[in-house]
Structure formats: structure tokens, C-alpha cells
Amino acid sequence: MKGVTDTKGLGNIQTATTRRLRARPPQRGTAHLEMYLLSAEKQRLEQELAHLDERRRRIQERLKGIATEFPRLQQVALQEEASGRSDGSGVEATAGPDKSPSRRWKTMPLEY
């Protein structure tokens, strides 16, 4: 099944501009103009590629951070789970926002 990232977008549509088609045949003396346009496009694409490289670097750094943080959090979760099971009182499930056994929620009956 295709995801959102697998579908083609507007950047993939080939237009007359992207295919460099002209309504009139090329005229004499336009080579310099074409060279200028191509150099401007080349500069724009190189700049975009540099931005993509920087974004790729930031994403890879974040993925490395997640890879180092995830096992540590798994150990913390296992330790918390083990301490909850060894207590056996089930206080964590009924404790208040600060999770201390001395502060339980106050309850009151409601009649409809």
C-alpha cells in the first residue's frame, strides 16, 4: 500500500518550463540568455541541495539521540514496573497526581 510519502507531488509534474520547451523556435543570439538561465537554475539547485544536506545531518543526529535515549528509558520503565510489582499493594493505580500512597483521591457518591 502506498503511503503519503510514496505519492508524487507537484514537483514531479513536467511542465513546458521544466522540460525547457518554447513556443517559438530558438532564435540567434539567445545562447547567452540560456546560459544565464541555466547558471541561475544550477545555483538555486546547489543551494537547495546544501539545505537538504544540512537537514539530513540534523535528522541523523536526532535519530542517533533517540537510539541512545530509548534503551535508557526502557530500563527506567522496567525498573518502575518491577518496583510496582514487588510492592503488590496496587497503590500506584489509585494514588493521586504525586503518586504517593499517603495522598489518595477523595471520592464521594453521586446520585442522579
C-alpha positions as CSV (number, residue, x, y, z in Angstrom):
1,M,0.0,0.0,0.0
2,K,1.3,3.5,-0.9
3,G,1.8,6.0,1.9
4,V,1.8,9.8,1.7
5,T,5.5,9.9,1.0
6,D,5.2,7.5,-1.9
7,T,2.8,9.6,-3.9
8,K,4.1,12.0,-6.5
9,G,3.6,15.7,-5.8
10,L,3.5,18.9,-7.8
11,G,7.3,18.9,-8.1
12,N,7.1,15.8,-10.2
13,I,4.8,17.2,-12.8
14,Q,6.6,18.0,-16.0
15,T,5.6,21.3,-17.5
16,A,6.8,23.2,-20.5
17,T,9.1,25.2,-18.3
18,T,10.7,22.2,-16.6
19,R,11.1,20.5,-20.0
20,R,12.5,23.7,-21.4
21,L,10.0,23.8,-24.3
22,R,9.4,27.1,-26.2
23,A,6.5,28.1,-28.4
24,R,8.9,29.7,-30.9
25,P,12.0,28.1,-32.3
26,P,15.2,29.2,-30.7
27,Q,16.5,32.5,-32.2
28,R,20.0,33.5,-32.9
29,G,21.7,35.4,-30.1
30,T,19.8,33.8,-27.2
31,A,22.6,31.5,-26.2
32,H,23.9,33.9,-23.6
33,L,20.4,34.2,-22.1
34,E,20.0,30.5,-22.0
35,M,23.5,30.2,-20.4
36,Y,22.4,32.7,-17.7
37,L,19.1,31.0,-17.0
38,L,20.9,27.6,-16.7
39,S,23.5,29.0,-14.4
40,A,20.9,30.6,-12.2
41,E,19.0,27.4,-12.0
42,K,22.2,25.5,-11.2
43,Q,23.0,27.9,-8.4
44,R,19.4,27.5,-7.0
45,L,19.6,23.7,-7.1
46,E,23.0,23.7,-5.5
47,Q,21.7,25.9,-2.7
48,E,18.7,23.6,-2.2
49,L,21.0,20.6,-2.1
50,A,23.1,22.2,0.6
51,H,19.9,22.9,2.6
52,L,18.9,19.2,2.2
53,D,22.3,18.0,3.3
54,E,22.0,20.1,6.4
55,R,18.5,18.9,7.1
56,R,19.7,15.3,6.6
57,R,22.5,15.8,9.1
58,R,20.1,17.2,11.7
59,I,17.7,14.3,11.2
60,Q,20.6,11.8,11.5
61,E,21.7,13.4,14.7
62,R,18.2,13.3,16.1
63,L,17.9,9.6,15.2
64,K,21.2,8.9,17.0
65,G,19.9,10.7,20.0
66,I,16.7,8.7,20.0
67,A,18.7,5.4,19.6
68,T,20.8,6.2,22.7
69,E,17.8,7.5,24.8
70,F,15.4,4.7,24.0
71,P,17.3,1.9,25.8
72,R,17.8,4.0,28.8
73,L,14.1,4.8,29.0
74,Q,13.3,1.1,28.6
75,Q,15.5,0.3,31.6
76,V,13.8,3.0,33.7
77,A,10.3,1.7,32.7
78,L,11.3,-1.9,33.6
79,Q,12.7,-0.7,37.0
80,E,9.5,1.2,37.7
81,E,7.4,-1.8,36.6
82,A,9.4,-4.1,38.8
83,S,9.1,-1.9,41.8
84,G,5.4,-1.7,41.3
85,R,5.0,-5.4,41.2
86,S,7.2,-6.1,44.2
87,D,5.1,-3.8,46.3
88,G,1.9,-5.6,45.4
89,S,-0.4,-3.1,47.1
90,G,-1.6,-1.6,43.8
91,V,-1.2,1.9,45.3
92,E,0.2,3.3,42.0
93,A,-3.1,2.7,40.3
94,T,-5.1,4.6,43.0
95,A,-2.6,7.2,44.1
96,G,-3.0,10.9,43.4
97,P,-1.1,13.1,41.0
98,D,2.1,13.0,43.0
99,K,1.9,9.1,43.2
100,S,2.5,9.0,46.9
101,P,0.5,6.4,48.9
102,S,-0.4,8.9,51.6
103,R,-2.4,11.1,49.2
104,R,-5.3,9.2,47.8
105,W,-8.1,10.7,45.8
106,K,-11.1,11.8,47.8
107,T,-14.3,10.2,46.5
108,M,-17.9,10.9,47.0
109,P,-21.1,9.2,45.9
110,L,-23.2,10.9,43.2
111,E,-26.9,10.3,42.9
112,Y,-28.7,11.0,39.6
